């Protein structure tokens, strides 16, 4: 996976969670998803800028389509698995500044999953 694909996956997660946020009847789910889609954009932007500062421009962001799923928890778990699998493909493990930004992204996914599974 290239960094443009990685960022594209984060943008997709933003789109999916925003859509579900607007269509849920659960206040707790609404709040958890709102926090996610508001947070992920800034984290993705910061990651892209840092990466480009070190490695040069990443080119056009790959815009992806969501696989059909009616379960946002399942979507986020699958998306998180892709991120964790690809993190060392897009950036060496000794590039700690950029890996730290990916850690922050993973943390946002995990806290959102906690809220959706146990508080919503």
C-alpha positions as CSV (number, residue, x, y, z in Angstrom):
1,X,0.0,0.0,0.0
2,X,1.2,3.5,-0.8
3,X,0.7,6.5,1.5
4,X,-1.9,7.9,-1.0
5,X,-4.0,4.7,-0.5
6,X,-3.5,4.9,3.3
7,X,-4.8,8.5,3.5
8,X,-7.6,7.5,1.1
9,X,-8.7,4.8,3.6
10,X,-8.8,7.4,6.4
11,X,-10.9,9.7,4.2
12,X,-13.3,6.8,3.5
13,X,-13.6,6.1,7.2
14,X,-14.5,9.7,7.7
15,X,-17.2,9.6,5.0
16,X,-18.7,6.3,6.3
17,X,-18.8,7.4,9.9
18,X,-20.2,10.8,9.0
19,X,-23.0,9.2,7.1
20,X,-23.9,6.8,9.9
21,X,-23.6,9.7,12.4
22,X,-26.4,11.5,10.5
23,X,-28.6,8.5,10.3
24,X,-28.5,7.0,13.8
25,X,-31.2,7.3,16.4
26,X,-28.7,6.6,19.2
27,X,-27.3,9.8,20.9
28,X,-24.3,7.9,22.2
29,X,-23.5,6.5,18.7
30,X,-24.1,9.9,17.2
31,X,-21.6,11.5,19.6
32,X,-19.0,8.7,19.2
33,X,-19.1,8.9,15.4
34,X,-19.0,12.7,15.5
35,X,-15.8,12.6,17.5
36,X,-14.3,10.1,15.1
37,X,-15.1,11.9,11.8
38,X,-14.1,15.3,13.3
39,X,-10.8,13.9,14.6
40,X,-9.7,11.7,11.7
41,X,-9.5,14.5,9.2
42,X,-7.0,16.4,11.2
43,X,-5.0,13.3,12.0
44,X,-4.9,12.3,8.3
45,X,-3.9,15.8,7.2
46,X,-1.1,15.9,9.8
47,X,0.1,12.5,8.7
48,X,0.1,13.4,5.0
49,X,2.0,16.7,5.7
50,X,4.6,15.1,7.9
51,X,5.1,12.3,5.4
52,X,5.5,14.7,2.5
53,X,8.0,16.8,4.6
54,X,10.2,13.8,4.8
55,X,9.5,11.8,1.6
56,X,8.2,14.3,-0.9
57,X,4.7,14.6,-2.4
58,X,2.5,11.6,-2.2
59,X,0.4,12.5,-5.3
60,X,-3.3,12.3,-5.7
61,X,-5.2,10.7,-2.8
62,X,-6.8,7.4,-3.7
63,X,-10.6,7.8,-3.2
64,X,-12.1,4.5,-2.2
65,X,-15.6,3.1,-2.0
66,X,-17.0,1.4,1.0
67,X,-17.7,-2.3,1.0
68,X,-21.3,-3.0,1.7
69,X,-21.8,-3.3,5.4
70,X,-24.7,-2.1,7.6
71,X,-22.6,-2.4,10.7
72,X,-20.3,0.6,11.5
73,X,-18.4,-1.3,14.2
74,X,-17.5,-4.0,11.7
75,X,-16.5,-1.4,9.2
76,X,-14.2,0.4,11.7
77,X,-12.7,-2.9,12.9
78,X,-11.9,-3.9,9.2
79,X,-10.5,-0.4,8.5
80,X,-8.3,-0.6,11.6
81,X,-7.0,-4.0,10.6
82,X,-6.0,-2.6,7.2
83,X,-4.3,0.4,8.8
84,X,-2.4,-1.8,11.3
85,X,-1.4,-4.2,8.5
86,X,-0.2,-1.5,6.2
87,X,1.5,0.9,8.6
88,X,5.0,-0.5,8.0
89,X,4.5,-0.7,4.3
90,X,3.9,3.0,4.0
91,X,6.5,4.0,6.5
92,X,9.6,2.3,8.0
93,X,9.3,1.4,11.7
94,X,12.3,3.5,12.6
95,X,10.5,6.7,11.3
96,X,9.1,7.2,14.8
97,X,7.6,10.6,14.2
98,X,5.4,9.4,11.4
99,X,4.7,6.1,13.2
100,X,3.6,8.1,16.3
101,X,1.0,9.9,14.1
102,X,-0.2,6.5,13.0
103,X,-0.4,5.5,16.6
104,X,-2.7,8.5,17.3
105,X,-4.9,7.3,14.4
106,X,-5.1,3.8,15.8
107,X,-5.9,5.3,19.2
108,X,-8.8,7.2,17.8
109,X,-10.2,4.0,16.2
110,X,-9.8,2.1,19.4
111,X,-11.5,4.7,21.6
112,X,-14.3,5.1,19.1
113,X,-14.8,1.3,19.0
114,X,-14.9,1.2,22.8
115,X,-17.6,3.9,22.8
116,X,-19.7,2.2,20.1
117,X,-19.4,-1.3,21.7
118,X,-19.9,-0.5,25.4
119,X,-21.5,3.0,25.6
120,X,-23.9,3.1,22.7
